[in-house]
């Protein structure tokens, strides 16, 4: 494995999450609502 392999995988994971959110707007809205309900650290 090369040193930048983990970064490439992380970038791919972020891209996949972005595609899921684009395909399902409600998913992002739900995540935002859940985050708003959690008290800040």
mmCIF entry with sequence, helices, sheets and N, C-alpha, C, O atoms, coordinates in Angstrom:
data_MODEL
# 
_entry.id   MODEL 
# 
_entity.id                         1 
_entity.type                       polymer 
_entity.pdbx_number_of_molecules   1 
# 
_entity_poly.entity_id                      1 
_entity_poly.type                           'polypeptide(L)' 
_entity_poly.nstd_linkage                   no 
_entity_poly.nstd_monomer                   no 
_entity_poly.pdbx_seq_one_letter_code       
;(UNK)(UNK)(UNK)(UNK)(UNK)(UNK)(UNK)(UNK)(UNK)(UNK)(UNK)(UNK)(UNK)(UNK)(UNK)(UNK)
(UNK)(UNK)(UNK)(UNK)(UNK)(UNK)(UNK)(UNK)(UNK)(UNK)(UNK)(UNK)(UNK)(UNK)(UNK)(UNK)
(UNK)(UNK)(UNK)(UNK)(UNK)(UNK)(UNK)(UNK)(UNK)
;
_entity_poly.pdbx_seq_one_letter_code_can   XXXXXXXXXXXXXXXXXXXXXXXXXXXXXXXXXXXXXXXXX 
_entity_poly.pdbx_strand_id                 A 
# 
loop_
_entity_poly_seq.entity_id 
_entity_poly_seq.num 
_entity_poly_seq.mon_id 
_entity_poly_seq.hetero 
1 1  UNK n 
1 2  UNK n 
1 3  UNK n 
1 4  UNK n 
1 5  UNK n 
1 6  UNK n 
1 7  UNK n 
1 8  UNK n 
1 9  UNK n 
1 10 UNK n 
1 11 UNK n 
1 12 UNK n 
1 13 UNK n 
1 14 UNK n 
1 15 UNK n 
1 16 UNK n 
1 17 UNK n 
1 18 UNK n 
1 19 UNK n 
1 20 UNK n 
1 21 UNK n 
1 22 UNK n 
1 23 UNK n 
1 24 UNK n 
1 25 UNK n 
1 26 UNK n 
1 27 UNK n 
1 28 UNK n 
1 29 UNK n 
1 30 UNK n 
1 31 UNK n 
1 32 UNK n 
1 33 UNK n 
1 34 UNK n 
1 35 UNK n 
1 36 UNK n 
1 37 UNK n 
1 38 UNK n 
1 39 UNK n 
1 40 UNK n 
1 41 UNK n 
# 
_struct_asym.id          A 
_struct_asym.entity_id   1 
# 
loop_
_struct_conf.conf_type_id 
_struct_conf.id 
_struct_conf.pdbx_PDB_helix_id 
_struct_conf.beg_label_comp_id 
_struct_conf.beg_label_asym_id 
_struct_conf.beg_label_seq_id 
_struct_conf.pdbx_beg_PDB_ins_code 
_struct_conf.end_label_comp_id 
_struct_conf.end_label_asym_id 
_struct_conf.end_label_seq_id 
_struct_conf.pdbx_end_PDB_ins_code 
_struct_conf.beg_auth_comp_id 
_struct_conf.beg_auth_asym_id 
_struct_conf.beg_auth_seq_id 
_struct_conf.end_auth_comp_id 
_struct_conf.end_auth_asym_id 
_struct_conf.end_auth_seq_id 
_struct_conf.pdbx_PDB_helix_class 
_struct_conf.details 
_struct_conf.pdbx_PDB_helix_length 
HELX_P HELX_P1 AA1 UNK A 5  ? UNK A 23 ? UNK A 5  UNK A 23 1 ? 19 
HELX_P HELX_P2 AA2 UNK A 25 ? UNK A 37 ? UNK A 25 UNK A 37 1 ? 13 
# 
_struct_conf_type.id          HELX_P 
_struct_conf_type.criteria    ? 
_struct_conf_type.reference   ? 
# 
loop_
_atom_site.group_PDB 
_atom_site.id 
_atom_site.type_symbol 
_atom_site.label_atom_id 
_atom_site.label_alt_id 
_atom_site.label_comp_id 
_atom_site.label_asym_id 
_atom_site.label_entity_id 
_atom_site.label_seq_id 
_atom_site.pdbx_PDB_ins_code 
_atom_site.Cartn_x 
_atom_site.Cartn_y 
_atom_site.Cartn_z 
_atom_site.occupancy 
_atom_site.B_iso_or_equiv 
_atom_site.pdbx_formal_charge 
_atom_site.auth_seq_id 
_atom_site.auth_comp_id 
_atom_site.auth_asym_id 
_atom_site.auth_atom_id 
_atom_site.pdbx_PDB_model_num 
ATOM 1   N N  . UNK A 1 1  ? 0.855   -1.208 0.000  1.00 0.00 ? 1  UNK A N  1 
ATOM 2   C CA . UNK A 1 1  ? 0.000   0.000  0.000  1.00 0.00 ? 1  UNK A CA 1 
ATOM 3   C C  . UNK A 1 1  ? 0.885   1.250  0.000  1.00 0.00 ? 1  UNK A C  1 
ATOM 4   O O  . UNK A 1 1  ? 1.890   1.310  0.708  1.00 0.00 ? 1  UNK A O  1 
ATOM 5   N N  . UNK A 1 2  ? 0.505   2.223  -0.786 1.00 0.00 ? 2  UNK A N  1 
ATOM 6   C CA . UNK A 1 2  ? 1.271   3.470  -0.817 1.00 0.00 ? 2  UNK A CA 1 
ATOM 7   C C  . UNK A 1 2  ? 0.789   4.391  0.298  1.00 0.00 ? 2  UNK A C  1 
ATOM 8   O O  . UNK A 1 2  ? -0.274  4.178  0.881  1.00 0.00 ? 2  UNK A O  1 
ATOM 9   N N  . UNK A 1 3  ? 1.587   5.421  0.586  1.00 0.00 ? 3  UNK A N  1 
ATOM 10  C CA . UNK A 1 3  ? 1.241   6.306  1.697  1.00 0.00 ? 3  UNK A CA 1 
ATOM 11  C C  . UNK A 1 3  ? -0.072  7.039  1.471  1.00 0.00 ? 3  UNK A C  1 
ATOM 12  O O  . UNK A 1 3  ? -0.796  7.323  2.425  1.00 0.00 ? 3  UNK A O  1 
ATOM 13  N N  . UNK A 1 4  ? -0.385  7.348  0.213  1.00 0.00 ? 4  UNK A N  1 
ATOM 14  C CA . UNK A 1 4  ? -1.611  8.114  -0.049 1.00 0.00 ? 4  UNK A CA 1 
ATOM 15  C C  . UNK A 1 4  ? -2.830  7.217  -0.249 1.00 0.00 ? 4  UNK A C  1 
ATOM 16  O O  . UNK A 1 4  ? -3.918  7.720  -0.532 1.00 0.00 ? 4  UNK A O  1 
ATOM 17  N N  . UNK A 1 5  ? -2.675  5.926  -0.110 1.00 0.00 ? 5  UNK A N  1 
ATOM 18  C CA . UNK A 1 5  ? -3.824  5.029  -0.303 1.00 0.00 ? 5  UNK A CA 1 
ATOM 19  C C  . UNK A 1 5  ? -4.975  5.345  0.674  1.00 0.00 ? 5  UNK A C  1 
ATOM 20  O O  . UNK A 1 5  ? -6.119  5.467  0.234  1.00 0.00 ? 5  UNK A O  1 
ATOM 21  N N  . UNK A 1 6  ? -4.706  5.478  1.979  1.00 0.00 ? 6  UNK A N  1 
ATOM 22  C CA . UNK A 1 6  ? -5.820  5.793  2.899  1.00 0.00 ? 6  UNK A CA 1 
ATOM 23  C C  . UNK A 1 6  ? -6.537  7.089  2.523  1.00 0.00 ? 6  UNK A C  1 
ATOM 24  O O  . UNK A 1 6  ? -7.759  7.182  2.639  1.00 0.00 ? 6  UNK A O  1 
ATOM 25  N N  . UNK A 1 7  ? -5.772  8.090  2.072  1.00 0.00 ? 7  UNK A N  1 
ATOM 26  C CA . UNK A 1 7  ? -6.398  9.360  1.685  1.00 0.00 ? 7  UNK A CA 1 
ATOM 27  C C  . UNK A 1 7  ? -7.295  9.149  0.474  1.00 0.00 ? 7  UNK A C  1 
ATOM 28  O O  . UNK A 1 7  ? -8.399  9.692  0.420  1.00 0.00 ? 7  UNK A O  1 
ATOM 29  N N  . UNK A 1 8  ? -6.827  8.353  -0.513 1.00 0.00 ? 8  UNK A N  1 
ATOM 30  C CA . UNK A 1 8  ? -7.651  8.089  -1.699 1.00 0.00 ? 8  UNK A CA 1 
ATOM 31  C C  . UNK A 1 8  ? -8.936  7.384  -1.299 1.00 0.00 ? 8  UNK A C  1 
ATOM 32  O O  . UNK A 1 8  ? -10.009 7.687  -1.823 1.00 0.00 ? 8  UNK A O  1 
ATOM 33  N N  . UNK A 1 9  ? -8.824  6.442  -0.370 1.00 0.00 ? 9  UNK A N  1 
ATOM 34  C CA . UNK A 1 9  ? -10.030 5.718  0.062  1.00 0.00 ? 9  UNK A CA 1 
ATOM 35  C C  . UNK A 1 9  ? -10.988 6.657  0.792  1.00 0.00 ? 9  UNK A C  1 
ATOM 36  O O  . UNK A 1 9  ? -12.202 6.576  0.607  1.00 0.00 ? 9  UNK A O  1 
ATOM 37  N N  . UNK A 1 10 ? -10.444 7.545  1.619  1.00 0.00 ? 10 UNK A N  1 
ATOM 38  C CA . UNK A 1 10 ? -11.286 8.501  2.331  1.00 0.00 ? 10 UNK A CA 1 
ATOM 39  C C  . UNK A 1 10 ? -11.984 9.432  1.339  1.00 0.00 ? 10 UNK A C  1 
ATOM 40  O O  . UNK A 1 10 ? -13.169 9.730  1.487  1.00 0.00 ? 10 UNK A O  1 
ATOM 41  N N  . UNK A 1 11 ? -11.244 9.888  0.331  1.00 0.00 ? 11 UNK A N  1 
ATOM 42  C CA . UNK A 1 11 ? -11.847 10.749 -0.693 1.00 0.00 ? 11 UNK A CA 1 
ATOM 43  C C  . UNK A 1 11 ? -12.969 10.006 -1.416 1.00 0.00 ? 11 UNK A C  1 
ATOM 44  O O  . UNK A 1 11 ? -14.023 10.580 -1.689 1.00 0.00 ? 11 UNK A O  1 
ATOM 45  N N  . UNK A 1 12 ? -12.741 8.729  -1.724 1.00 0.00 ? 12 UNK A N  1 
ATOM 46  C CA . UNK A 1 12 ? -13.759 7.934  -2.418 1.00 0.00 ? 12 UNK A CA 1 
ATOM 47  C C  . UNK A 1 12 ? -14.986 7.772  -1.533 1.00 0.00 ? 12 UNK A C  1 
ATOM 48  O O  . UNK A 1 12 ? -16.116 7.825  -2.019 1.00 0.00 ? 12 UNK A O  1 
ATOM 49  N N  . UNK A 1 13 ? -14.770 7.573  -0.231 1.00 0.00 ? 13 UNK A N  1 
ATOM 50  C CA . UNK A 1 13 ? -15.898 7.426  0.688  1.00 0.00 ? 13 UNK A CA 1 
ATOM 51  C C  . UNK A 1 13 ? -16.709 8.721  0.750  1.00 0.00 ? 13 UNK A C  1 
ATOM 52  O O  . UNK A 1 13 ? -17.940 8.688  0.762  1.00 0.00 ? 13 UNK A O  1 
ATOM 53  N N  . UNK A 1 14 ? -16.013 9.865  0.789  1.00 0.00 ? 14 UNK A N  1 
ATOM 54  C CA . UNK A 1 14 ? -16.725 11.143 0.824  1.00 0.00 ? 14 UNK A CA 1 
ATOM 55  C C  . UNK A 1 14 ? -17.517 11.343 -0.459 1.00 0.00 ? 14 UNK A C  1 
ATOM 56  O O  . UNK A 1 14 ? -18.646 11.832 -0.421 1.00 0.00 ? 14 UNK A O  1 
ATOM 57  N N  . UNK A 1 15 ? -16.939 10.973 -1.583 1.00 0.00 ? 15 UNK A N  1 
ATOM 58  C CA . UNK A 1 15 ? -17.638 11.116 -2.864 1.00 0.00 ? 15 UNK A CA 1 
ATOM 59  C C  . UNK A 1 15 ? -18.885 10.228 -2.880 1.00 0.00 ? 15 UNK A C  1 
ATOM 60  O O  . UNK A 1 15 ? -19.935 10.637 -3.375 1.00 0.00 ? 15 UNK A O  1 
ATOM 61  N N  . UNK A 1 16 ? -18.766 9.028  -2.343 1.00 0.00 ? 16 UNK A N  1 
ATOM 62  C CA . UNK A 1 16 ? -19.914 8.117  -2.308 1.00 0.00 ? 16 UNK A CA 1 
ATOM 63  C C  . UNK A 1 16 ? -21.010 8.687  -1.415 1.00 0.00 ? 16 UNK A C  1 
ATOM 64  O O  . UNK A 1 16 ? -22.190 8.624  -1.762 1.00 0.00 ? 16 UNK A O  1 
ATOM 65  N N  . UNK A 1 17 ? -20.629 9.239  -0.274 1.00 0.00 ? 17 UNK A N  1 
ATOM 66  C CA . UNK A 1 17 ? -21.627 9.843  0.614  1.00 0.00 ? 17 UNK A CA 1 
ATOM 67  C C  . UNK A 1 17 ? -22.312 11.018 -0.075 1.00 0.00 ? 17 UNK A C  1 
ATOM 68  O O  . UNK A 1 17 ? -23.528 11.177 0.033  1.00 0.00 ? 17 UNK A O  1 
ATOM 69  N N  . UNK A 1 18 ? -21.545 11.840 -0.779 1.00 0.00 ? 18 UNK A N  1 
ATOM 70  C CA . UNK A 1 18 ? -22.121 12.989 -1.482 1.00 0.00 ? 18 UNK A CA 1 
ATOM 71  C C  . UNK A 1 18 ? -23.111 12.519 -2.544 1.00 0.00 ? 18 UNK A C  1 
ATOM 72  O O  . UNK A 1 18 ? -24.159 13.135 -2.735 1.00 0.00 ? 18 UNK A O  1 
ATOM 73  N N  . UNK A 1 19 ? -22.779 11.424 -3.236 1.00 0.00 ? 19 UNK A N  1 
ATOM 74  C CA . UNK A 1 19 ? -23.685 10.906 -4.260 1.00 0.00 ? 19 UNK A CA 1 
ATOM 75  C C  . UNK A 1 19 ? -24.971 10.395 -3.613 1.00 0.00 ? 19 UNK A C  1 
ATOM 76  O O  . UNK A 1 19 ? -26.059 10.597 -4.154 1.00 0.00 ? 19 UNK A O  1 
ATOM 77  N N  . UNK A 1 20 ? -24.857 9.740  -2.472 1.00 0.00 ? 20 UNK A N  1 
ATOM 78  C CA . UNK A 1 20 ? -26.054 9.236  -1.777 1.00 0.00 ? 20 UNK A CA 1 
ATOM 79  C C  . UNK A 1 20 ? -26.946 10.405 -1.369 1.00 0.00 ? 20 UNK A C  1 
ATOM 80  O O  . UNK A 1 20 ? -28.165 10.352 -1.527 1.00 0.00 ? 20 UNK A O  1 
ATOM 81  N N  . UNK A 1 21 ? -26.320 11.469 -0.839 1.00 0.00 ? 21 UNK A N  1 
ATOM 82  C CA . UNK A 1 21 ? -27.114 12.627 -0.415 1.00 0.00 ? 21 UNK A CA 1 
ATOM 83  C C  . UNK A 1 21 ? -27.787 13.289 -1.622 1.00 0.00 ? 21 UNK A C  1 
ATOM 84  O O  . UNK A 1 21 ? -28.929 13.740 -1.530 1.00 0.00 ? 21 UNK A O  1 
ATOM 85  N N  . UNK A 1 22 ? -27.084 13.343 -2.737 1.00 0.00 ? 22 UNK A N  1 
ATOM 86  C CA . UNK A 1 22 ? -27.658 13.951 -3.938 1.00 0.00 ? 22 UNK A CA 1 
ATOM 87  C C  . UNK A 1 22 ? -28.820 13.101 -4.448 1.00 0.00 ? 22 UNK A C  1 
ATOM 88  O O  . UNK A 1 22 ? -29.806 13.630 -4.961 1.00 0.00 ? 22 UNK A O  1 
ATOM 89  N N  . UNK A 1 23 ? -28.698 11.788 -4.305 1.00 0.00 ? 23 UNK A N  1 
ATOM 90  C CA . UNK A 1 23 ? -29.756 10.892 -4.778 1.00 0.00 ? 23 UNK A CA 1 
ATOM 91  C C  . UNK A 1 23 ? -30.943 10.898 -3.820 1.00 0.00 ? 23 UNK A C  1 
ATOM 92  O O  . UNK A 1 23 ? -32.074 10.645 -4.235 1.00 0.00 ? 23 UNK A O  1 
ATOM 93  N N  . UNK A 1 24 ? -30.695 11.185 -2.543 1.00 0.00 ? 24 UNK A N  1 
ATOM 94  C CA . UNK A 1 24 ? -31.767 11.134 -1.541 1.00 0.00 ? 24 UNK A CA 1 
ATOM 95  C C  . UNK A 1 24 ? -31.697 12.382 -0.662 1.00 0.00 ? 24 UNK A C  1 
ATOM 96  O O  . UNK A 1 24 ? -31.068 12.351 0.396  1.00 0.00 ? 24 UNK A O  1 
ATOM 97  N N  . UNK A 1 25 ? -32.329 13.473 -1.076 1.00 0.00 ? 25 UNK A N  1 
ATOM 98  C CA . UNK A 1 25 ? -32.260 14.728 -0.307 1.00 0.00 ? 25 UNK A CA 1 
ATOM 99  C C  . UNK A 1 25 ? -32.746 14.548 1.126  1.00 0.00 ? 25 UNK A C  1 
ATOM 100 O O  . UNK A 1 25 ? -32.255 15.222 2.032  1.00 0.00 ? 25 UNK A O  1 
ATOM 101 N N  . UNK A 1 26 ? -33.706 13.648 1.346  1.00 0.00 ? 26 UNK A N  1 
ATOM 102 C CA . UNK A 1 26 ? -34.229 13.455 2.701  1.00 0.00 ? 26 UNK A CA 1 
ATOM 103 C C  . UNK A 1 26 ? -33.165 12.910 3.641  1.00 0.00 ? 26 UNK A C  1 
ATOM 104 O O  . UNK A 1 26 ? -33.191 13.185 4.840  1.00 0.00 ? 26 UNK A O  1 
ATOM 105 N N  . UNK A 1 27 ? -32.231 12.140 3.102  1.00 0.00 ? 27 UNK A N  1 
ATOM 106 C CA . UNK A 1 27 ? -31.182 11.565 3.943  1.00 0.00 ? 27 UNK A CA 1 
ATOM 107 C C  . UNK A 1 27 ? -30.340 12.680 4.559  1.00 0.00 ? 27 UNK A C  1 
ATOM 108 O O  . UNK A 1 27 ? -30.012 12.633 5.745  1.00 0.00 ? 27 UNK A O  1 
ATOM 109 N N  . UNK A 1 28 ? -29.996 13.666 3.764  1.00 0.00 ? 28 UNK A N  1 
ATOM 110 C CA . UNK A 1 28 ? -29.186 14.770 4.283  1.00 0.00 ? 28 UNK A CA 1 
ATOM 111 C C  . UNK A 1 28 ? -30.020 15.585 5.291  1.00 0.00 ? 28 UNK A C  1 
ATOM 112 O O  . UNK A 1 28 ? -29.495 16.020 6.316  1.00 0.00 ? 28 UNK A O  1 
ATOM 113 N N  . UNK A 1 29 ? -31.278 15.785 5.009  1.00 0.00 ? 29 UNK A N  1 
ATOM 114 C CA . UNK A 1 29 ? -32.134 16.544 5.918  1.00 0.00 ? 29 UNK A CA 1 
ATOM 115 C C  . UNK A 1 29 ? -32.249 15.821 7.258  1.00 0.00 ? 29 UNK A C  1 
ATOM 116 O O  . UNK A 1 29 ? -32.201 16.452 8.315  1.00 0.00 ? 29 UNK A O  1 
ATOM 117 N N  . UNK A 1 30 ? -32.401 14.492 7.212  1.00 0.00 ? 30 UNK A N  1 
ATOM 118 C CA . UNK A 1 30 ? -32.502 13.728 8.454  1.00 0.00 ? 30 UNK A CA 1 
ATOM 119 C C  . UNK A 1 30 ? -31.209 13.858 9.255  1.00 0.00 ? 30 UNK A C  1 
ATOM 120 O O  . UNK A 1 30 ? -31.246 14.047 10.471 1.00 0.00 ? 30 UNK A O  1 
ATOM 121 N N  . UNK A 1 31 ? -30.085 13.757 8.587  1.00 0.00 ? 31 UNK A N  1 
ATOM 122 C CA . UNK A 1 31 ? -28.797 13.861 9.277  1.00 0.00 ? 31 UNK A CA 1 
ATOM 123 C C  . UNK A 1 31 ? -28.657 15.233 9.921  1.00 0.00 ? 31 UNK A C  1 
ATOM 124 O O  . UNK A 1 31 ? -28.163 15.351 11.042 1.00 0.00 ? 31 UNK A O  1 
ATOM 125 N N  . UNK A 1 32 ? -29.090 16.262 9.214  1.00 0.00 ? 32 UNK A N  1 
ATOM 126 C CA . UNK A 1 32 ? -28.994 17.618 9.755  1.00 0.00 ? 32 UNK A CA 1 
ATOM 127 C C  . UNK A 1 32 ? -29.886 17.763 10.981 1.00 0.00 ? 32 UNK A C  1 
ATOM 128 O O  . UNK A 1 32 ? -29.483 18.359 11.980 1.00 0.00 ? 32 UNK A O  1 
ATOM 129 N N  . UNK A 1 33 ? -31.100 17.218 10.905 1.00 0.00 ? 33 UNK A N  1 
ATOM 130 C CA . UNK A 1 33 ? -32.004 17.283 12.057 1.00 0.00 ? 33 UNK A CA 1 
ATOM 131 C C  . UNK A 1 33 ? -31.415 16.550 13.251 1.00 0.00 ? 33 UNK A C  1 
ATOM 132 O O  . UNK A 1 33 ? -31.457 17.059 14.371 1.00 0.00 ? 33 UNK A O  1 
ATOM 133 N N  . UNK A 1 34 ? -30.866 15.362 13.029 1.00 0.00 ? 34 UNK A N  1 
ATOM 134 C CA . UNK A 1 34 ? -30.283 14.597 14.126 1.00 0.00 ? 34 UNK A CA 1 
ATOM 135 C C  . UNK A 1 34 ? -29.126 15.366 14.763 1.00 0.00 ? 34 UNK A C  1 
ATOM 136 O O  . UNK A 1 34 ? -28.992 15.396 15.986 1.00 0.00 ? 34 UNK A O  1 
ATOM 137 N N  . UNK A 1 35 ? -28.304 15.977 13.941 1.00 0.00 ? 35 UNK A N  1 
ATOM 138 C CA . UNK A 1 35 ? -27.162 16.725 14.461 1.00 0.00 ? 35 UNK A CA 1 
ATOM 139 C C  . UNK A 1 35 ? -27.644 17.924 15.285 1.00 0.00 ? 35 UNK A C  1 
ATOM 140 O O  . UNK A 1 35 ? -27.030 18.274 16.293 1.00 0.00 ? 35 UNK A O  1 
ATOM 141 N N  . UNK A 1 36 ? -28.732 18.546 14.857 1.00 0.00 ? 36 UNK A N  1 
ATOM 142 C CA . UNK A 1 36 ? -29.249 19.714 15.564 1.00 0.00 ? 36 UNK A CA 1 
ATOM 143 C C  . UNK A 1 36 ? -29.805 19.310 16.935 1.00 0.00 ? 36 UNK A C  1 
ATOM 144 O O  . UNK A 1 36 ? -29.801 20.116 17.865 1.00 0.00 ? 36 UNK A O  1 
ATOM 145 N N  . UNK A 1 37 ? -30.276 18.080 17.064 1.00 0.00 ? 37 UNK A N  1 
ATOM 146 C CA . UNK A 1 37 ? -30.852 17.636 18.328 1.00 0.00 ? 37 UNK A CA 1 
ATOM 147 C C  . UNK A 1 37 ? -29.784 17.241 19.343 1.00 0.00 ? 37 UNK A C  1 
ATOM 148 O O  . UNK A 1 37 ? -30.051 17.188 20.543 1.00 0.00 ? 37 UNK A O  1 
ATOM 149 N N  . UNK A 1 38 ? -28.569 16.963 18.856 1.00 0.00 ? 38 UNK A N  1 
ATOM 150 C CA . UNK A 1 38 ? -27.504 16.568 19.778 1.00 0.00 ? 38 UNK A CA 1 
ATOM 151 C C  . UNK A 1 38 ? -26.901 17.812 20.423 1.00 0.00 ? 38 UNK A C  1 
ATOM 152 O O  . UNK A 1 38 ? -26.612 18.787 19.729 1.00 0.00 ? 38 UNK A O  1 
ATOM 153 N N  . UNK A 1 39 ? -26.709 17.791 21.734 1.00 0.00 ? 39 UNK A N  1 
ATOM 154 C CA . UNK A 1 39 ? -26.087 18.954 22.397 1.00 0.00 ? 39 UNK A CA 1 
ATOM 155 C C  . UNK A 1 39 ? -24.630 19.082 21.976 1.00 0.00 ? 39 UNK A C  1 
ATOM 156 O O  . UNK A 1 39 ? -23.960 18.073 21.757 1.00 0.00 ? 39 UNK A O  1 
ATOM 157 N N  . UNK A 1 40 ? -24.136 20.297 21.860 1.00 0.00 ? 40 UNK A N  1 
ATOM 158 C CA . UNK A 1 40 ? -22.721 20.476 21.490 1.00 0.00 ? 40 UNK A CA 1 
ATOM 159 C C  . UNK A 1 40 ? -21.806 19.945 22.580 1.00 0.00 ? 40 UNK A C  1 
ATOM 160 O O  . UNK A 1 40 ? -22.179 19.900 23.752 1.00 0.00 ? 40 UNK A O  1 
ATOM 161 N N  . UNK A 1 41 ? -20.620 19.548 22.188 1.00 0.00 ? 41 UNK A N  1 
ATOM 162 C CA . UNK A 1 41 ? -19.666 19.019 23.180 1.00 0.00 ? 41 UNK A CA 1 
ATOM 163 C C  . UNK A 1 41 ? -19.205 20.120 24.126 1.00 0.00 ? 41 UNK A C  1 
ATOM 164 O O  . UNK A 1 41 ? -18.403 19.866 25.025 1.00 0.00 ? 41 UNK A O  1 
# 
